[in-house]
Amino acid sequence: MTRQTPLASYVSGVSDLPLKGQTIGDCFDDTAARYADQDALISRHQGLRYRWKDLQQIVDQAARGLMAMGVGKGDRVAIWSPNCAEWAITQFATAKIGAILVNINPSYRTHELGYALKHSGASTLVLQGAFKTSDYVATLAELAPELHKELAPELTKEPAPELTKAPAPDPATAPTSGVTLAELPELKRVICLDPTRALPGMTTWDAMLECADAVSAEALADIQSTLQFDEAINIQYTSGTTGAPKGATLSHHNILNNGLFVARAMNLTDQDRMVIPVPLYHCFGMVMGNLGCVTHGATMIYPGDGFDAESTLQAVHDEKATTLYGVPTMFIAELEHPEFERFDLSSLRTGIMAGSICPIEVMRKVIDKMNMQDVTICYGMTETSPVSLQTTTEAPLDKRVTTVGTIHPHLEVKLVSPDSGAVVPRGEPGELCTRGYSVMLGYWDNEAATASAIDAGGWMHTGDLATMDDEGYVAIVGRIKDMIIRGGENIYPREIEDFLYTHPAISDVQVIGVPDKKYGEEVMAWVKLSEGESLDEDTLKGFCKGKIAHYKIPRYVKFVDEFPMTVTGKIQKFKMREEATHELGLA
């Protein structure tokens, strides 16, 4: 008798399109040559519009400017800014010279900024002057007060002689490119995008561009020709289960191909025009958005420096956009805009909704009222470049809202028992693991964390529990990791707990996520005070303000004498969530 074995929760993605074996810079140049006179990048809030040949010109200028300032292959160039054209230009310019772009969350404050800069060993920082409540210059100056002072002449650095095939810039007008900072010893260059806010120890963006004449186009081409597609090109910080954020290190191959196949799933072409209101520092913006467009010759459109429902709708209306990205809360805000009906969205065809599970009612409205019949859902993690699963444009509506789609080309997914590691049968929950080109190179300077995330077989363990049906559709049903997802931001409680422990009045603290209609989850802190100490909710939140990102500051605070525990002394966070949900009336 033949033994009947149940279908295993394993799928592999096939494709008629091979992976790109090229660097981001080479792909960018190919696209610029093919679509030279078509729109490439439109930054509406800045009044900037670039055709592909124009964008290529300023990207090359920025690349040569960075080289002239001493930035070389493997150097880390951090960028700390909301969405703007300079963000994209920096992304492509660093890729051309092999410098590793370090994405800094625009919401970061001193504690997080200092960690990311030190941990990555960033030699260069590109930053905005200020945005909304974030004063980037003032925050950096807290860590590096030396920037208030004029740089000593001996700290300036001339470009390397081998790069110079044109007269060097006048030292009197050339930007300074070397600084000594006590708290950030590896940071040598700070480039400010706002010339009115630049401190004496900073260089302006325009001054950096002016340095490009010191480096020839041939020198740039020589450097670009030495780059390999498997080399690291990007570090993105994720909240860390062990407290400190971890730097997911990604290669050209990782993110270029992921952008390619995400866009292909939407049938993107050079005729498409994509509105990108999601942040560029996140994979959603820089990979699914920017690189998705670069691989297909589509137009990148930034409606504003941060999300605003009206400016996003206006951008679709004015630019005749065909594609729109967003997390569910963004689409909800657009649909609920009081003047929604005055915007012509008939040009829309497709887009992506990702970051958190989308309610079916919202999906229906996006399709019916925003004309996005081909809208797709994506799933993945920063460590997998980020997309592993995506719904197709032909997927039934119920599959688009109850699942995260099917396997991406050239990737593998399996669901395994958290206990045994064995692949589970279809329909049974198991931990979702991904293998293939998209899996990161590792966590920057953290071999232990890398080894715990990527097993000997090359499988990236996501920490998410999922089920797989007979058609290969995957649904996320829970988490092994103790993670909070707030409006598309992944937050690990340990990071917030470690920070709150620094308050002298706090003896112990446990952070959980509680339900929220708008953001999916909100942060809550249960706080145990040291004997004889006093602290109230407002004071605690004030302690957090300016030190950690706003979305990590606890929305709710509960002061307790003890935590629910097992008989072996383990904290029972599920009981805390149940109790808090009931007490706050969030059920």
Secondary structure, 3 states (H helix, E strand, C coil): CCCCCCCECEEECCCCCCCCCCCHHHHHHHHHHHCCCCEEEEEHHHCEEEEHHHHHHHHHHHHHHHHHCCCCCCCEEEEECCCCHHHHHHHHHHHHHCCEEEEECCCCCHHHHHHHHHHHCCCEEEECCCECCECHHHHHHHHCHHHHCCCCHHHCCCCCHHHCCCCCCCCCCCCCCCCCCCCCCCCCEEEECCCCCCCCCCEEHHHHHHHHHHCCHHHHHHHHHCCCCCCEEEEEEEEECCEEEEEEEEEHHHHHHHHHHHHHHCCCCCCCEEECCCCCCCHHHHHHHHHHHHCCCCEEEECCCCCCHHHHHHHHHHHCCCEEEECHHHHHHHHCCCCHHHCCCCCCCEEEECCCCCCHHHHHHHHHHCCCCEEEEEEECHHHCCEEEECCCCCCHHHHHHCCCEECCCEEEEEECCCCCCECECCCCEEEEEEECCCCCEECCCHHHHHHHECCCCCEEEEEEEEECCCCCEEEEEECCCCEEECCEEECHHHHHHHHCCCCCEEEEEEEEEEECCCEEEEEEEEEECCCCCCCHHHHHHHHCCCCCHHHCCCEEEECCCCCECCCCCECHHHHHHHHHHHCCCC
